[in-house]
Amino acid sequence: MPDAIDRMVIEELREIMEEGFSELLAVFLADSARQYQALDGDWRAGRQDGLHKLAHSLKGCCSNIGAIECASIAAGMERAARAGDWGRFPEQMAAFDSALQRAHDDLRDLV
């Protein structure tokens, strides 16, 4: 299984952020979990109108920290939500959940 995060991005962030690196990771861990919970909650409640915005936000959040698998899956969810293509959305949600857990596990080791 490939790494859940891009190590080069992490090293660049560590160099740029210096002492703030751990805080950056902690913010990502909290924000990405909160954003995913909002997306999942809206999906389960049948509130599909804003799902593309939530998926877009997750894509950016994950991309910025180097969680490339998460960003890729979120991009697919964003495209599906914009197109109203809900057939694969549950599968994408499950894939994102797994990828986010792996990314969180990898990043927690760095905090």
C-alpha positions, 0 to 999 in steps of 0.5 A: 500500500502506498504512503497515505501522505507525500513525504516531500510535502511534509518535509517542505512544510516542516522546513517552512513552519519550523516550530509551528509544524506540530500545530499545523498537523494538529489543525489538519487532523481536527479540521479534516475530521470535522469536514468529513463528518459534515460531509458524511452527515449531510450525505446520510441526511439526504442534503446533497445540495452542498456536498460539492462544496464540502468535498472541494474543501476537503480536497484542498485541505488534504492537498495542502498537507500532502494527503494525496490519496485523500485529495484524489478521492475528494476530487472524485466526490466533488466531480460526482456531486457537481454532476449529481452522479450519486451512484458511486458516492457511497463507495467514494465516501468509504474509500475516503474514510479509509484513506483519511484514517491512514493519513491521520495515522501517518501524521499523528506519528509526526506530531 
